[in-house]
Amino acid sequence: MEQNRREFLKASGLVAGSVILNPFTGYGFNSAVGDTIRVALIGCGGRGTGAAAQALSTKQNVQIVAMADAFKDRLDESYRSLTAKKYKNAAGATVDIKTKVDVPDDRKFVGFDAFKKAIALKDVDVVILATPPGFRPSHFEEAVKNNKHIFMEKPVATDAPGIRKVLAVAEEAKKKKLNVVVGLQRRYQANYREAIKRIHDGALGDIVGGQVYWVGSSPWMKERQPNQTEMEYQMRNWYYFNWLCGDHITEQHVHNIDVANWVKNAYPTQIQGTGGREVRTGKQYGEIFDHHTLDLVYADGTTISSQCRQFEGTYNRVDEAFVGTKGRIDSFDGKKTILKDYKGGVMYAHDDKADINPYQVEHDELFDAIAKGEYKFADAERVAKSTMTAIMGRMATYSGKVIKWDEALNSDINLFPDKLAWDANPKLMPGPDGLYPVAVPGKTVVI
């Protein structure tokens, strides 16, 4: 489709007063959009700010017109960053993105309900959802209800009830033909796309085994501050609480687990594994484990080994490798992305010299489709199932049991607080010693 959205709508004769009927969705949106795509940023931390900058660095005329966060200081910091920096877009050109940020005070929303106010704005076409993952199901639901195109970060939930909600909302998004891109950026990375296309075309034969890794160091941690309520502390230190993060197997290792599912073109039927807290044992690290090791077992009997850990001063690897009946791939790391047969022949070797940053590609392709009035992206269901795979892995390591797909997906254990308020308590609370309850394999119930 060569026409931009405005031209398409005019040619179709669908301009009528202040509302245009989108021929792809059947739902109305504001005609004042014209050639400008207006975006609301929900979640103003580092990843949300980065995603907003990438949206503003596309070829389209994109504006950030609303911002929302639970914390005012996070919103203010993000606004300062977006209005102070210049970025290089995918073509290498410098973009002065501050000229594309139009967020007066009355379109800056703070608090637990801030997302609803920003999403409800009629002139918003796209929402970026980048809060901690525990909020993703409800924010995704609100965005689809308001007929917005969506970029949302991974993972898309932290428990099975959240996954079921995302799967249901994903169906609504498909019916409305709302573009949904989710930030598992390997799906938008040239070496992965090219190599896995060849794998699916049979270059390696049947995939019979593999390994996926995210083994590295610990991320940030926030110390408790004086006068913080328990809710604020957990929200500030969200990486270490499962209702917000889902453990690092879900928040981080989902990238590699998704590659395993992508290569197999399937999802595990069962998972078993082990994990624990070997290094990070202090109260500031909440409840999550610092290492997980899994066997992902697929319906055809293939087992993919999975490792993720966060130890300082140890061997690091963030990568994947697979073995097939005709050949193998030992790494997806840039120029090391090579498909080899068992006689030493090279079937494919990737040259990454011209590759564009996949974080940018996600936004380039999403906003290109929106500008052209095309419906091309429906990532939510796939990412929900890969997120569920990671949650299954957490269930396996926390319980020490073999966890099967159907029983995991149907679990009714809901990690989310019964009430969201600064003076309300999350479900997980510290003991008198300040330590949080931690899963004990063989005792902890996960389903």
ZADREN-727852 format. One line per field, with one value per residue (C-alpha): residue number from 1; x, y, z; residue in three letters. Coordinates in pm, whole numbers, plus 50000, padded with zeros to 5 digits. Layout:
<recs>
nr <- (NUM ...)
xx <- (X ...)
yy <- (Y ...)
zz <- (Z ...)
rest <- (ALA ...)
</recs>
This chain:
<recs>
nr <- (1 2 3 4 5 6 7 8 9 10 11 12 13 14 15 16 17 18 19 20 21 22 23 24 25 26 27 28 29 30 31 32 33 34 35 36 37 38 39 40 41 42 43 44 45 46 47 48 49 50 51 52 53 54 55 56 57 58 59 60 61 62 63 64 65 66 67 68 69 70 71 72 73 74 75 76 77 78 79 80 81 82 83 84 85 86 87 88 89 90 91 92 93 94 95 96 97 98 99 100 101 102 103 104 105 106 107 108 109 110 111 112 113 114 115 116 117 118 119 120 121 122 123 124 125 126 127 128 129 130 131 132 133 134 135 136 137 138 139 140 141 142 143 144 145 146 147 148 149 150 151 152 153 154 155 156 157 158 159 160 161 162 163 164 165 166 167 168 169 170 171 172 173 174 175 176 177 178 179 180 181 182 183 184 185 186 187 188 189 190 191 192 193 194 195 196 197 198 199 200 201 202 203 204 205 206 207 208 209 210 211 212 213 214 215 216 217 218 219 220 221 222 223 224 225 226 227 228 229 230 231 232 233 234 235 236 237 238 239 240 241 242 243 244 245 246 247 248 249 250 251 252 253 254 255 256 257 258 259 260 261 262 263 264 265 266 267 268 269 270 271 272 273 274 275 276 277 278 279 280 281 282 283 284 285 286 287 288 289 290 291 292 293 294 295 296 297 298 299 300 301 302 303 304 305 306 307 308 309 310 311 312 313 314 315 316 317 318 319 320 321 322 323 324 325 326 327 328 329 330 331 332 333 334 335 336 337 338 339 340 341 342 343 344 345 346 347 348 349 350 351 352 353 354 355 356 357 358 359 360 361 362 363 364 365 366 367 368 369 370 371 372 373 374 375 376 377 378 379 380 381 382 383 384 385 386 387 388 389 390 391 392 393 394 395 396 397 398 399 400 401 402 403 404 405 406 407 408 409 410 411 412 413 414 415 416 417 418 419 420 421 422 423 424 425 426 427 428 429 430 431 432 433 434 435 436 437 438 439 440 441 442 443 444 445 446 447)
xx <- (50000 50175 49948 49994 49702 49562 49575 49417 49129 49064 49074 48830 48588 48584 48640 48324 48327 48556 48564 48717 48617 48930 48864 49096 48950 48593 48646 48660 48961 49024 49052 49282 49563 49634 49990 50088 50083 50020 50158 50093 50379 50262 50553 50833 51131 51444 51289 50978 51187 51404 51100 50954 51282 51283 50923 51021 51321 51116 51062 50702 50580 50539 50465 50455 50143 50077 50276 50168 50349 50276 50557 50584 50963 50993 50764 50954 51289 51164 51025 51357 51541 51314 51325 51702 51848 51915 51905 52025 51748 51771 51912 52189 52043 52040 51687 51616 51336 51259 51070 50840 50743 50423 50318 50184 50113 49748 49858 50099 49920 50045 49916 49781 49498 49718 49726 49350 49358 49636 49493 49144 49264 49082 49372 49608 49666 49933 50023 50361 50317 50641 50547 50663 50517 50260 50055 50071 49744 49523 49702 49681 49311 49252 49442 49247 48918 49006 49104 49471 49762 50016 50382 50433 50738 50793 50700 50326 50225 50366 50111 49865 49552 49739 49835 49475 49366 49630 49527 49163 49247 49478 49176 48990 49289 49286 48914 48969 49284 49491 49862 50039 50419 50587 50949 51106 51345 51513 51200 51298 51672 51812 52043 51766 51510 51740 51877 51546 51374 51631 51583 51208 51276 51462 51829 51910 51653 51445 51557 51638 51808 51948 52052 51934 52120 52100 52381 52530 52540 52272 52079 51997 51855 51681 51739 51443 51407 51276 50898 50825 50513 50553 50366 50598 50909 50808 50709 51046 51239 51005 51261 51272 50899 50707 50377 50566 50854 50780 51142 51430 51345 51028 51146 51478 51523 51192 51398 51593 51300 51105 51385 51357 50982 51040 51293 51071 50759 50591 50562 50680 50429 50616 50909 51121 51416 51598 51697 51751 51919 52290 52437 52154 52016 51955 51619 51681 51648 51287 51174 51324 51583 51925 51953 51728 51815 51540 51454 51193 51024 50822 50549 50786 51018 51280 51442 51589 51813 51769 51997 51961 52151 52267 52604 52882 53227 53121 53104 52855 52656 52336 52274 52112 52232 52043 52115 51925 51936 52122 52332 52364 52388 52620 52546 52325 52591 52640 52888 52888 52537 52638 52437 52673 52627 52802 53069 53195 53013 52862 52500 52451 52670 52523 52698 52584 52754 52432 52206 51984 51938 51640 51501 51465 51335 51039 50924 51020 50799 50512 50485 50532 50231 50022 50110 50005 49682 49800 49726 50044 50135 49967 50248 50047 49932 50276 50452 50187 50265 50640 50584 50374 50667 50891 50628 50610 50986 50950 50679 50911 51211 51004 50821 51075 50791 50733 50495 50265 50136 49761 49778 50012 49797 49486 49643 49429 49719 49699 50001 49850 49747 49380 49400 49632 49698 50008 49880 49763 49976 50092 50022 50387 50507 50838 50878 50996 51356 51280 51325 51059 50925 51111 51001 51124 51133 50932 50712 50601 50266 50264 49942)
yy <- (50000 50316 50591 50724 50698 51041 50989 50647 50779 51067 50835 50603 50885 50808 51158 51266 51557 51505 51126 50898 50535 50325 50077 49824 49825 49942 50174 50552 50766 51138 51299 51568 51316 51400 51300 51306 50990 51080 50862 50823 50686 50466 50389 50646 50443 50381 50133 50343 50652 50457 50321 50671 50801 50519 50595 50959 50852 50678 50830 50916 51237 51104 51310 51218 51396 51233 51065 50855 50696 50595 50824 51193 51198 50920 51107 51433 51261 51098 51429 51603 51327 51331 51709 51734 51465 51408 51057 50887 50718 50393 50579 50729 51080 51287 51360 51646 51462 51737 51916 51614 51612 51809 51718 52012 51964 51875 51572 51445 51191 51045 50762 50411 50525 50753 50502 50524 50902 50899 50612 50769 51083 51091 51223 50943 50685 50466 50374 50257 50025 50005 49979 49682 49366 49293 49587 49481 49277 49558 49827 49619 49564 49937 50021 49773 49887 50240 50119 50217 50063 49932 49886 49703 49570 49209 49009 49058 48914 48759 48488 48258 48473 48762 48545 48435 48800 48892 48601 48710 49075 48969 48818 49148 49334 49100 49157 49531 49497 49697 49661 49517 49494 49348 49412 49071 49243 48927 48880 49208 49135 49055 48765 48585 48643 48520 48217 48099 48136 47890 47660 47656 47585 47271 47372 47193 46917 46839 47028 46764 46966 47300 47538 47887 48113 48438 48401 48726 48975 49133 49441 49743 49727 50002 50028 50096 50466 50624 50663 50444 50232 49868 49930 50213 50016 49717 49941 50120 49791 49609 49374 49160 49095 48844 49031 49307 49126 48754 48671 48727 48402 48582 48941 48872 48510 48521 48657 48332 48107 48277 48193 47825 47838 48024 47771 47479 47662 47519 47558 47310 47055 47021 47171 47056 47227 47356 47693 47893 48186 48119 48471 48720 48628 48969 49128 49392 49116 49040 48691 48605 48336 48420 48109 47871 47566 47400 47126 47250 46939 46970 46742 46562 46471 46739 46880 47231 47313 47656 47844 48184 48323 48654 48607 48863 48764 48454 48331 48533 48423 48561 48346 48034 47719 47437 47095 46942 46616 46785 47046 47294 47656 47729 48098 48387 48640 48872 48733 48402 48331 48038 47734 47439 47085 46791 46775 47120 47300 47643 47666 48026 48290 48623 48952 49203 49513 49670 49553 49811 49813 49579 49804 50067 49822 49736 50097 50158 49872 49947 50316 50250 50016 50265 50551 50340 50224 49862 49590 49379 49301 49074 48984 48958 48595 48462 48662 48565 48199 48253 48448 48155 47925 48136 48138 47758 47752 47956 47719 47424 47569 47703 47373 47114 46946 46859 47128 47064 47334 47296 47282 47582 47793 47712 47799 48035 48167 48544 48741 49088 49291 49299 49679 49931 50220 50359 50259 49912 49602 49371 49002 48931 49099 49084 48903 49062 49026 49213 48903 48800 48445 48256 47950 47615 47334 47036 47254 47557 47526 47695 47571)
zz <- (50000 49878 50012 50359 50597 50523 50148 50181 50387 50146 49847 50021 50087 50459 50598 50772 51015 51310 51299 51037 51012 50986 50704 50867 51217 51170 51465 51468 51550 51555 51212 51351 51339 50976 50899 51267 51478 51841 52119 52491 52701 52989 53220 53224 53343 53140 52899 52846 52781 52538 52355 52327 52181 51927 51829 51778 51568 51299 50955 51037 51197 51551 51862 52228 52352 52691 52967 53266 53557 53914 54031 53948 53975 53716 53477 53529 53472 53152 53025 53090 52908 52604 52573 52615 52392 52026 51884 51569 51378 51179 50879 51093 51082 51400 51520 51757 51933 52183 51907 51889 52257 52321 52675 52876 53246 53186 52982 53248 53465 53793 54011 53981 53750 53538 53252 53206 53172 52913 52709 52704 52523 52189 51985 52095 51819 51979 52336 52459 52759 52957 53323 53534 53374 53645 53518 53154 53134 53266 53065 52747 52811 52852 52534 52323 52475 52360 52010 52023 51836 52084 52149 52476 52647 52741 52941 52920 53259 53575 53653 53475 53533 53372 53075 53026 53025 52767 52545 52559 52490 52205 52032 52067 51923 51622 51567 51575 51360 51603 51544 51849 51861 52170 52264 52215 51978 51848 51638 51466 51446 51102 51194 51386 51111 50835 51019 51162 50824 50688 50986 50924 50557 50666 50647 50973 50935 51244 51555 51816 52089 52195 52471 52558 52798 52988 53237 53358 53643 53860 53748 53961 54312 54512 54887 55112 55195 55517 55541 55237 55261 55168 54843 54741 54835 54625 54336 54348 54383 54145 53990 54304 54356 54149 54125 53945 53771 53761 53859 53617 53437 53322 53297 53122 53014 52825 52532 52497 52580 52303 52059 52156 52091 51764 51637 51738 51617 51927 52305 52569 52693 53021 53212 53504 53664 53966 54106 54419 54596 54616 54607 54651 54993 55152 55225 54957 54694 54777 54689 54351 54281 54142 53920 53726 53514 53309 53063 52815 52672 52350 52216 51977 52264 52193 52506 52503 52800 52958 53196 53354 53651 53790 53962 53973 53848 53656 53296 53091 52790 52637 52332 52189 52008 51834 51688 51396 51206 50917 51094 51379 51482 51774 51824 51715 51812 51513 51261 51453 51322 51102 50993 50947 50823 50984 50715 50803 50523 50581 50470 50581 50745 50848 50770 51031 50885 50762 51043 51210 51586 51641 51916 51645 51384 51610 51597 51235 51120 51357 51272 50902 50910 51107 50873 50572 50736 50731 50983 51006 51367 51621 51860 52182 52162 52072 52343 52598 52530 52555 52877 53000 52917 53141 53417 53388 53434 53753 53873 53808 53993 54284 54336 54221 54028 53664 53539 53244 53009 53066 53445 53453 53222 53424 53760 53969 54180 54134 54252 54203 54511 54600 54620 54456 54691 54856 55199 55087 55138 54858 54913 54995 55314 55501 55830 56158 56039 55717 55504 55255 55225 54952 54755 54890 54630 54749 54970 54769 54592 54251 54086)
rest <- (MET GLU GLN ASN ARG ARG GLU PHE LEU LYS ALA SER GLY LEU VAL ALA GLY SER VAL ILE LEU ASN PRO PHE THR GLY TYR GLY PHE ASN SER ALA VAL GLY ASP THR ILE ARG VAL ALA LEU ILE GLY CYS GLY GLY ARG GLY THR GLY ALA ALA ALA GLN ALA LEU SER THR LYS GLN ASN VAL GLN ILE VAL ALA MET ALA ASP ALA PHE LYS ASP ARG LEU ASP GLU SER TYR ARG SER LEU THR ALA LYS LYS TYR LYS ASN ALA ALA GLY ALA THR VAL ASP ILE LYS THR LYS VAL ASP VAL PRO ASP ASP ARG LYS PHE VAL GLY PHE ASP ALA PHE LYS LYS ALA ILE ALA LEU LYS ASP VAL ASP VAL VAL ILE LEU ALA THR PRO PRO GLY PHE ARG PRO SER HIS PHE GLU GLU ALA VAL LYS ASN ASN LYS HIS ILE PHE MET GLU LYS PRO VAL ALA THR ASP ALA PRO GLY ILE ARG LYS VAL LEU ALA VAL ALA GLU GLU ALA LYS LYS LYS LYS LEU ASN VAL VAL VAL GLY LEU GLN ARG ARG TYR GLN ALA ASN TYR ARG GLU ALA ILE LYS ARG ILE HIS ASP GLY ALA LEU GLY ASP ILE VAL GLY GLY GLN VAL TYR TRP VAL GLY SER SER PRO TRP MET LYS GLU ARG GLN PRO ASN GLN THR GLU MET GLU TYR GLN MET ARG ASN TRP TYR TYR PHE ASN TRP LEU CYS GLY ASP HIS ILE THR GLU GLN HIS VAL HIS ASN ILE ASP VAL ALA ASN TRP VAL LYS ASN ALA TYR PRO THR GLN ILE GLN GLY THR GLY GLY ARG GLU VAL ARG THR GLY LYS GLN TYR GLY GLU ILE PHE ASP HIS HIS THR LEU ASP LEU VAL TYR ALA ASP GLY THR THR ILE SER SER GLN CYS ARG GLN PHE GLU GLY THR TYR ASN ARG VAL ASP GLU ALA PHE VAL GLY THR LYS GLY ARG ILE ASP SER PHE ASP GLY LYS LYS THR ILE LEU LYS ASP TYR LYS GLY GLY VAL MET TYR ALA HIS ASP ASP LYS ALA ASP ILE ASN PRO TYR GLN VAL GLU HIS ASP GLU LEU PHE ASP ALA ILE ALA LYS GLY GLU TYR LYS PHE ALA ASP ALA GLU ARG VAL ALA LYS SER THR MET THR ALA ILE MET GLY ARG MET ALA THR TYR SER GLY LYS VAL ILE LYS TRP ASP GLU ALA LEU ASN SER ASP ILE ASN LEU PHE PRO ASP LYS LEU ALA TRP ASP ALA ASN PRO LYS LEU MET PRO GLY PRO ASP GLY LEU TYR PRO VAL ALA VAL PRO GLY LYS THR VAL VAL ILE)
</recs>
